[in-house]
Amino acid sequence: MKVDSLSKTIDGKLLLDKITFEVKPGEIIGIVGRNGVGKTTLFRTMMGFYIPDEGEVYIDKPLSKNPELKQKIFMLQDNLNCWDGYKIPTIKKFYQKTYPLFEADKFDDLMNKVDLPTNEKLLKYSKGMKGLFGLILALSVGADYILLDEPMEGLDIISQKSITGILLREVEQRKLGIIISSHRLKDLEPIADYIHILQDNHIEETYHLESLREQAVKIQIAFENKKIPAILLENGKVINKYGRVYTILFRDMNPTLYAAIKQEKPIFMDELAVTLEDLFIYHLELKGGEE
């Protein structure tokens, strides 16, 4: 699937500006950004709920001109409360009638695996159970690409692990393409192949996490005179400061740069693993307080 130059303006405000990225079968893509940056708008525009001002979504062919291809993409909304008054079998029947590729056997199998009661009204489910149920619906509709909007929000650790386990198995076995919008950076870190950081209505940066782990370095460092030598600021970015100890992120550390830093004779220097939270701060650091 390819999202090509997708743009959308709502109420005179440009929310998406030429958003472009690809999702290959078997990949998990993370969409990260501050509140209000346009993550949900992006998903709704990809699904056709909003008509884009420019651009197109392709699954081999453009979706706007080939509506039959829309069965290959599914968005799980972050709220299933509209189904609270219905029993699980009724919801299942609705999805079977609405989605021609719905896999009833898969739905039943996944419900059994996570021990969700099947003859209750959805209202009786806890928030964690609803999260699992929504994921099972998404995985059962027969789509090749699934959009998940904040799937872990408000769930307990057991539900989070269950959802992560199910997702990874399905991606491996069926080569699904998964796109996850989330603030929960720690949940994306172990499972995402690529991270797209949305900022000011466009993709500010894209990271291939495997490559990032090989190249990027985070260093905590301090110097006797409390000043940071220029070479560190030219090649890295300060993401935290505590007293005279600075935490600096280097996107591309190499032996020459490392040796040059050591020549500055720091009184303290420790190398740390780079996390998604570091990247989030790196690109979207708060200025003037919280939104």
C-alpha positions as CSV (number, residue, x, y, z in Angstrom):
1,M,0.0,0.0,0.0
2,K,1.2,3.5,-0.8
3,V,0.0,6.8,0.6
4,D,1.1,9.4,-2.1
5,S,1.1,13.1,-1.4
6,L,-2.1,13.0,0.7
7,S,-3.3,16.5,1.7
8,K,-6.3,17.6,3.7
9,T,-7.6,21.0,4.9
10,I,-10.5,21.2,7.4
11,D,-12.2,24.5,8.4
12,G,-9.4,26.4,6.7
13,K,-6.6,24.7,8.5
14,L,-4.1,22.5,6.6
15,L,-3.9,19.3,8.7
16,L,-2.1,17.0,6.2
17,D,0.5,18.3,3.8
18,K,1.6,15.9,1.1
19,I,1.9,12.9,3.4
20,T,3.8,10.1,1.6
21,F,4.8,6.6,2.8
22,E,4.6,2.9,2.0
23,V,3.5,-0.2,3.9
24,K,4.7,-3.5,2.7
25,P,3.1,-6.8,3.5
26,G,4.4,-8.1,6.9
27,E,5.5,-4.6,8.1
28,I,4.3,-2.7,11.2
29,I,4.4,1.1,10.8
30,G,4.2,3.5,13.7
31,I,2.7,7.0,13.3
32,V,3.9,9.3,16.1
33,G,3.1,12.9,16.9
34,R,1.8,15.3,19.5
35,N,-1.9,15.7,20.2
36,G,-3.7,17.5,17.4
37,V,-1.0,16.9,14.8
38,G,-3.3,15.0,12.4
39,K,-2.8,11.3,13.1
40,T,-6.5,10.5,13.2
41,T,-7.2,12.8,10.3
42,L,-4.6,10.9,8.3
43,F,-6.3,7.6,9.1
44,R,-9.8,8.9,8.2
45,T,-8.5,10.4,5.0
46,M,-6.8,7.1,4.0
47,M,-10.0,5.3,4.6
48,G,-12.0,7.7,2.5
49,F,-14.1,9.1,5.4
50,Y,-12.6,12.4,4.4
51,I,-12.1,13.2,0.8
52,P,-8.4,14.3,0.3
53,D,-7.7,17.7,-1.3
54,E,-4.8,16.2,-3.1
55,G,-3.0,12.8,-3.3
56,E,-4.2,9.2,-3.4
57,V,-4.0,5.9,-1.5
58,Y,-3.0,2.9,-3.6
59,I,-3.3,-0.8,-3.1
60,D,-1.8,-1.6,-6.5
61,K,-4.5,0.7,-7.9
62,P,-6.0,4.0,-6.6
63,L,-8.6,3.3,-4.0
64,S,-10.7,6.3,-5.0
65,K,-11.2,4.9,-8.5
66,N,-11.5,1.2,-7.5
67,P,-13.9,1.1,-4.5
68,E,-13.8,-2.7,-4.5
69,L,-10.3,-2.5,-3.2
70,K,-11.5,-0.8,0.0
71,Q,-12.2,-4.3,1.5
72,K,-8.5,-4.7,1.7
73,I,-8.1,-1.9,4.2
74,F,-9.8,-1.6,7.6
75,M,-9.6,1.0,10.4
76,L,-10.3,0.0,14.0
77,Q,-11.9,3.0,15.7
78,D,-10.7,3.8,19.2
79,N,-14.2,3.5,20.7
80,L,-16.6,0.6,20.4
81,N,-19.2,2.0,22.8
82,C,-21.8,2.2,20.1
83,W,-22.1,-1.6,20.3
84,D,-22.6,-1.7,24.1
85,G,-26.3,-2.7,23.9
86,Y,-25.6,-5.7,21.6
87,K,-24.5,-9.2,22.3
88,I,-21.3,-10.5,20.7
89,P,-23.0,-12.9,18.3
90,T,-25.1,-10.0,16.9
91,I,-22.0,-7.8,16.4
92,K,-20.4,-10.8,14.6
93,K,-23.4,-11.2,12.3
94,F,-23.2,-7.5,11.4
95,Y,-19.6,-7.7,10.5
96,Q,-20.2,-10.9,8.4
97,K,-22.9,-9.1,6.4
98,T,-20.9,-5.9,6.0
99,Y,-17.5,-7.4,5.2
100,P,-17.6,-10.1,2.5
101,L,-14.2,-11.5,3.4
102,F,-15.1,-11.8,7.1
103,E,-13.5,-15.0,8.6
104,A,-16.0,-16.4,11.1
105,D,-13.7,-19.3,12.0
106,K,-10.8,-17.0,12.7
107,F,-13.0,-14.8,14.9
108,D,-14.2,-17.8,16.9
109,D,-10.6,-19.1,17.3
110,L,-9.2,-15.8,18.5
111,M,-12.1,-15.3,20.9
112,N,-11.4,-18.7,22.4
113,K,-7.6,-18.0,22.6
114,V,-8.1,-14.9,24.7
115,D,-11.0,-16.4,26.7
116,L,-13.5,-13.6,25.9
117,P,-17.1,-14.6,26.8
118,T,-19.2,-14.9,23.6
119,N,-22.7,-14.7,24.9
120,E,-22.5,-11.3,26.7
121,K,-23.4,-7.8,25.7
122,L,-20.4,-5.7,24.9
123,L,-21.4,-3.4,27.8
124,K,-20.3,-6.2,30.2
125,Y,-16.7,-6.2,28.8
126,S,-14.0,-4.3,30.7
127,K,-11.9,-1.7,28.7
128,G,-9.2,-4.3,28.3
129,M,-11.6,-6.9,27.0
130,K,-13.1,-4.3,24.6
131,G,-9.6,-3.6,23.3
132,L,-9.0,-7.3,22.6
133,F,-12.4,-7.7,21.0
134,G,-11.8,-4.7,18.7
135,L,-8.5,-6.2,17.6
136,I,-10.2,-9.6,16.9
137,L,-12.8,-7.9,14.7
138,A,-10.1,-6.1,12.8
139,L,-8.1,-9.3,12.2
140,S,-11.2,-11.2,11.1
141,V,-12.6,-8.9,8.4
142,G,-10.1,-10.3,5.8
143,A,-8.3,-7.0,5.2
144,D,-4.6,-7.0,4.1
145,Y,-3.9,-3.6,5.8
146,I,-5.2,-2.6,9.2
147,L,-5.1,0.8,10.8
148,L,-5.1,0.9,14.6
149,D,-5.7,4.3,16.3
150,E,-4.3,4.2,19.8
151,P,-5.0,0.5,20.3
152,M,-3.3,0.3,23.8
153,E,-4.8,3.5,25.3
154,G,-6.0,2.8,28.8
155,L,-5.4,-0.9,28.8
156,D,-3.8,-2.9,31.6
157,I,-0.5,-4.6,31.0
158,I,-2.1,-8.1,30.5
159,S,-4.3,-6.8,27.7
160,Q,-1.4,-4.9,26.2
161,K,0.7,-8.1,26.0
162,S,-2.2,-10.1,24.6
163,I,-2.8,-7.6,21.9
164,T,0.9,-7.4,21.0
165,G,1.2,-11.1,20.9
166,I,-1.8,-11.5,18.6
167,L,-0.6,-8.8,16.3
168,L,2.9,-10.2,15.9
169,R,1.5,-13.7,15.1
170,E,-0.9,-12.4,12.5
171,V,1.7,-10.2,10.8
172,E,4.1,-13.2,10.6
173,Q,1.6,-15.8,9.5
174,R,-0.5,-13.7,7.1
175,K,1.9,-11.0,6.1
176,L,-0.5,-8.2,7.2
177,G,0.5,-4.6,6.9
178,I,-0.2,-2.8,10.2
179,I,-0.2,1.0,10.8
180,I,-0.4,2.1,14.4
181,S,-1.1,5.6,15.6
182,S,0.0,5.8,19.2
183,H,1.4,8.0,22.0
184,R,2.6,4.8,23.8
185,L,6.1,4.9,22.4
186,K,7.3,1.9,24.5
187,D,4.6,-0.3,22.9
188,L,5.7,0.6,19.4
189,E,9.4,0.2,20.0
190,P,9.7,-3.6,20.1
191,I,7.3,-4.2,17.2
192,A,7.5,-1.4,14.6
193,D,9.7,-1.7,11.5
194,Y,9.4,2.0,10.6
195,I,8.4,5.1,12.6
196,H,7.0,8.2,10.9
197,I,7.1,11.4,13.0
198,L,4.3,13.8,12.2
199,Q,5.0,17.5,12.9
200,D,3.4,20.6,11.6
201,N,1.1,18.6,9.2
202,H,3.8,16.7,7.5
203,I,6.2,13.8,8.1
204,E,9.2,15.4,9.7
205,E,11.3,12.3,9.9
206,T,11.2,8.6,9.2
207,Y,13.2,6.0,11.1
208,H,14.0,2.4,10.2
209,L,14.3,1.1,13.8
210,E,16.8,-1.7,13.0
211,S,19.1,0.8,11.2
212,L,18.7,3.3,14.0
213,R,19.8,0.9,16.6
214,E,23.0,0.3,14.6
215,Q,23.8,3.9,14.0
216,A,22.4,6.2,16.7
217,V,23.9,6.6,20.2
218,K,22.8,8.4,23.3
219,I,25.6,9.7,25.6
220,Q,25.5,11.1,29.1
221,I,28.5,13.3,29.5
222,A,30.0,16.0,31.8
223,F,33.0,18.3,31.6
224,E,35.0,20.1,34.3
225,N,34.2,23.6,33.2
226,K,30.5,22.7,32.7
227,K,30.6,23.8,29.0
228,I,29.9,21.5,26.1
229,P,32.6,21.5,23.4
230,A,31.4,22.6,20.0
231,I,32.0,19.3,18.4
232,L,29.2,17.7,20.4
233,L,26.7,20.4,19.5
234,E,27.7,20.2,15.8
235,N,27.1,16.5,15.6
236,G,24.5,15.8,18.3
237,K,21.5,17.4,20.1
238,V,21.0,17.9,23.8
239,I,17.8,16.2,24.9
240,N,18.2,16.5,28.6
241,K,20.4,18.3,31.2
242,Y,20.7,17.7,34.9
243,G,23.3,19.8,36.7
244,R,26.5,19.5,34.7
245,V,25.5,16.2,33.1
246,Y,24.1,16.4,29.6
247,T,22.3,13.8,27.7
248,I,23.1,14.1,24.0
249,L,21.6,12.1,21.0
250,F,23.9,11.4,18.0
251,R,22.0,10.1,15.0
252,D,25.1,8.8,13.3
253,M,27.9,7.9,15.7
254,N,31.2,6.7,14.1
255,P,34.7,5.8,15.5
256,T,36.2,9.1,14.4
257,L,33.5,11.2,16.1
258,Y,33.7,9.0,19.2
259,A,37.5,9.5,19.4
260,A,37.2,13.2,19.0
261,I,34.7,13.4,21.9
262,K,37.1,11.4,24.1
263,Q,39.9,13.9,23.2
264,E,37.8,16.6,24.9
265,K,38.5,14.8,28.2
266,P,35.1,14.5,29.8
267,I,35.1,13.8,33.5
268,F,32.1,11.5,33.0
269,M,30.9,9.7,29.9
270,D,28.4,6.8,29.6
271,E,26.7,5.3,26.5
272,L,23.0,4.5,26.7
273,A,20.5,2.9,24.3
274,V,18.4,5.1,22.1
275,T,14.7,4.9,22.7
276,L,11.6,6.1,20.7
277,E,11.0,8.6,23.5
278,D,14.4,10.1,22.8
279,L,13.5,10.6,19.2
280,F,10.1,12.1,20.2
281,I,11.9,14.6,22.4
282,Y,14.5,15.2,19.7
283,H,11.9,16.3,17.1
284,L,9.0,17.5,19.1
285,E,10.5,19.0,22.2
286,L,8.1,21.2,24.1
287,K,8.5,24.9,23.8
288,G,6.6,27.2,26.1
289,G,5.0,24.4,28.1
290,E,2.5,21.6,27.4
291,E,-0.3,21.9,24.8
